[in-house]
Amino acid sequence: MSSTDLPSVPPATVLSEAAAVRVAEGERLRSVQLPGVTLSVRSRPPVREGLPPALHIHGLGGSSQNWSTLMPLLDDAVHSEAVDLPGFGDSPPPDDGNYSISAHARAVIRYLDTAGRGPVHLLGNSLGGAVATRVAAVRPDLVRTLTLVSPALPELRVQRTAVPTGLLAVPGVAPLFTRITRGWTAEQRVRGVVALCYGDPGQVTPEAFRHAVQEMERRLRLPYFWDAMARSARGLVNAYTLGGQHGLWRQAERVLAPTLLLYGGRDRLVGFRMAGRAARAFRDSRLVTLPDAGHVAMMEYPEAVAAAFRELLADATDSTPEGDTLEPGAKGAPGSAAGIAADGTADGGPTADNLRG
């Protein structure tokens, strides 16, 4: 299959199978009710007891399914979960309609606090990378390591191919786009997304493409689909304009966790040139560049991403002081929230509700 050819999916087949969210073999999907929000969480059982927990956060327009290719490759290393952010995947919209970066981060923090899974190995892609950065900055007690795949951190010169996504944030554009594209099939929409997100669309297998079309059919039937997209895009754009202690780059500088940065050389949404700035911003970082990857390296090159993550995990494990149990919130533990305010100053420990923006 060439880099521009994608398989075709008969519409009748798609319509007949598009009702339910897909759960891959070995995965479990459950719903978790939290204050103000209900989250759908996808998980895989660990191969043995005692493996450290990991949480994966998807990007704009994505879902926990974006991590279904990577998670099985880590079954013997971590106990993986992937969350559907509010309004995406199988998670309903938040009660307050707030789709800002801080609101998404609050949802993640509330889940981790409720589940008692912290500190976790936190992984985020694109929008999820921005959310994960904020979580790691304001709640260091919840994050053991941070892995960011093409994180959506502020850029002064946005790539032209990323402009249409940013335009969703403009009031009125989403309804206009919906009317203009009313005649587009789910297959056409998926082809456009794949062309934008993959370095080489030809890597998408016929089965993966069929599943993506089915998921697109399902989402288009949701009455809140475009609202969630538009409001989340607006939240991302607003986060780009925040300065001071709440700016994403300032928060990146405050992250204490060892950080793995993965950037694709063919990324059409996040500039490859941002890799160097990110490596300088995160104090304990390592940078892996994948020249042929696009925006979703964990889907395109899962083996390479898994290998890089395993190296991060091994080094983080080796650096853990003997006798340190890394219990969340324990006084004196590395990254403890005690005595660390959301702005990084010595004050009361931060909570999900300290987040602003």
N, C-alpha and C positions, 0 to 999 in steps of 0.2 A: 504494500500500500504506500502510495507517495505521501509526502508531507502535507499535501493539500486535499487528499481524498479522505473522506470519512464514510463509514458504512451507512446504508439507508435502513430506516426502520418503518415497516408498514404501519400507517396510522391506526388501522383496526386493532393490531396487536397491542399498540401502546394504550389505546383507550380501554381495552379490556383488562389491563393489568395495572392501571395507574392509581387504584384506590388507596392502597396501603403504603406506608413507609417501608422501604426495603431494609431488611435486617440480614446481613451476610452470615454465612455459616460460622458458628462459633461466637457470634455476637449476641448481646442481650440489649434490649431497649426498655427503659423504665421512665416513669414520670415522677418528678420530685417537686412537691409543693413547698414554696418558700414565701416569706412575707412579700406580697406585691407581685410575685412572679411564679410561674410554673415552668420548670426546665425538663426537657427530655435529655436523658443521659444514656449514651451508647457505651457498652463496656465489653471487655473480653475477660474471661476467667484466667487468673494467672496459672502458670504451669506448676507452681508450688507456692506454699504459704510463705509469707514474710517478704515478698518482693516489694520494693518501694513503689508508692503510687505515682501515677503520671496522669495529667489532665491535658487534653488537646482542645484548642479553640480555633474554629474555622474563620474564614474571611467573609467579606460582604457578598451576600447572595449565595453563600455556601451552606454547609450543614456538617453535622458530625460524620456524615458519610465520606467527607473529604479525607478522613484519616483511616478509612477502612483498609486501605492498601498498606499503610505503614504499620499499623498496630500489630498485625500478626507477626511481623518481623522482630517485634520487641517483646513477644510473649514470655521469653525466658529471662528478660532483664527488668521489666517493670509490670505493674498491674495497671493496665491502660483503661482510661475512660475518656470519652469525647462528649462535649456538651453542645447542644443546639442552643445558640443564643436566643433570647426572647424574640419571637416573631419569625424565626427561621427554623428550617427542618421541621421537627414535630413539636416544637415549643410554641405555645400560643403567645399573642402579644402581651407586653407587660400591662399591669393594671393602670398605670399612670401614663402610658403612651410615650414614655421617655426612652429614646434609643441612642442617647449620647454615649460616648466612650466611657464616661464615668458610670452611667447607668448599667452598661454591660459589665463593667468591672465590679460594680456592686453585686450584680447577680452571681458572678463567679465567686466572689468572696463569701457571699451568704451561703452558697452551696458548700464551699470548702469548710466554712465554720460549722455548718449544720452536720455535714458528713464526718467531720473530724479526721479528714484525710491529710491535712497538712503536716509537715511541709511536703509539697509535691514537686515532681519534675514537670514544669509548666511549659507547654509548647503552643505557639500561636502562629497563624499564617495571615498575612495582610492585615485586615481590620482586627483579626484575632491577635496579631502581633502587637498592635497598639494597645489593645485591652490587656494583654499579658504584661506589657511593660508597665502600665499603670498599676496593675495588681502587685507586681514585684516591687515597685517603688514605695507604695503606701503600706503594704503588708509583707515585709520581708520574712516574717515568721511563717508564712504560708508557702514560700517558694524555695525549694532546695537548689534547683538549677533552672535556667531559662533558655529555651530554644526558640528562635525567631526565624521563620521562613518568609523572606520578602516582607518584612514588617512595614505597615503603612505609617511611617513616621514622616513628619512634615518636610516637604520639598519646596524650595523657592521656584524652581523651574520644573513644572510638572510635564511629563511626556505628553505629546499630542494624543497618543492613543488612549491616555487615561482621562482626557477631558470629558468625553461623553458620560463616563461614570460619575465624575464630579458634578456634571450638570444636573444629575438626579436630585442634588441637594437644593436646587433652585425651586422655590415654590411655584407650582403649576406645571413644571416640566414633566413630572411623572404621569399625571393624567393626560397630558398632551402626547407623550410617548406611547401611552397605552392605546390611545385612539389611532395614532399613526400606524402602530404595529398590530392592530386588531386582527388583521388577516394572516399574520405570520403563524406558522405551525410551530409546535414545540421543537420539532427537529431543526427548523431553521434557527430558532433561538439558541439551541444548544450548539449548533455549528458556529454561531457567532461567539459564544462564550468560550468554546474550545480554542478557536482561532486567536482570541485575545489572551487567554490564560496559559496556553501551552507553547513551549518553544518549538515543538514539532508536533502539530496536531495528528500526524500519522501514527504516533505512538499509542493513540487511544484505540483499544481493541473494540471489535464489534459488540461484544457483550457489555463493556463499560459504557459505550455510547448508547446502547439500548436502555441501560439502566438510567442514564442521565436524562434521556428523553422521557422516560416514564416518570421520573421525579419532577421534571419540568411540567409535565401535564398535571400532576397532582398539585403542584404549587400554584399554577395559574388558576386553579379552582378556588383557592383560598381568598376570601374577601379582603384580607389585610396584606396580601403579598406585596403589592406595589407601595403601600404605605410604609411597611417595614423597611423596604429597600430605600425609599426616599428619605425617611427619617434617619436611618442609620448612616446614609451618605452625608446627610446634613450634619449629623453628629460628628462624623469624621472631619469634615471641612471645618466645623467650628473648633475642633480640637487642634487643627493646624494653626488657627489664629490665636490660640491662647498663649500668653507669655508668662513670665515669672515662674513661680514654683509649680504651677499647674501645667506648664508647657511640657509636651512629651519628651523633647530633647533634654530639658532640665531633669525630668523624672528618670530618663535613661541614665543620666550621670549618677543618680542616687541608688541605682539597683546594686544590691550587694551580692546577689547570687552569681555564680559562674555562668557565663552567657555564651551560647553558640549562635552565631549568625550565619544564615545560608542565603545567598543571593544568586539568582539566575542571570546569565549573560544575555538571554533573549527575553527578559522580562519586559512586557509592554505596559505594565501598570506602575511598578516601582522601579525607579531609575537605578541601574547597576552602579552608577557613580556614587550612590548613597552608601554603598558598602563600606568605603573607607571612613566616612564620617561616623557611621554606626560603630565601627570597630574602635574608634577613638572615644566615643561617648560612653560606652559601657566599660566600666573600670576593669572588670575581669572577663575579658572577651576573647573568643577565638573566631576567626572568619574562615568560612569555606565557600568558595565560589564554584558554581557549576556552569561552565560556559554555554552549554547547549540547553539549559533549563529555562523555562519561562517563569510564570508567577506561582506555580503550585508544585514546587520541586518534590514535595512529599508524595505527590501522585505520579509525577513523571519519572523520578529517579529515587524511588523509595529505598532501594538498597544502599545508595550513597548516603542518603539522609540518615538511615538507620546506623550505618557504620560510624558516621560523625557523632551521632548521639551517644552511641556506645562508648566512644572515646571520652566524651564529656562525662558520662556517667562513671566510668572507671576512675578518671582523675578526681572527680568530686568525692567518690567513695574513699579513695586513697588519702584525700586531704582531710577527711573527717577525723577529728581528734578521738583517740581511744576513750571509750566510756561515754561519748556524747551520743545521747539517744535521739537528738533532734526532735524532741517533743514540742509540738506547737505551743508557743506562748510561754515556754519555760523560762524562768528568770535566769539570765546569764547564758542562755543558749545562743549560738550564732544566729543572727537574724531575728532575735526575739523582738516582738512588738512592744514589750514593756519599755516605756521611756522613750519611744520614738513616735513623734507626731507625724501627721500626713505631710507636713512640709519639711520633714527631716530634722526638726529641732527637738530638744529634750522637753517633752511634754507628755500628756496622757497618751496611751497606746491608741493607734488609729483603728477605726472600725469601718465597715462598709459605708456607713452614713457620713463619714468625714469627706468622702469624695465629692468634689464639685466640678462643674464644667459640663 
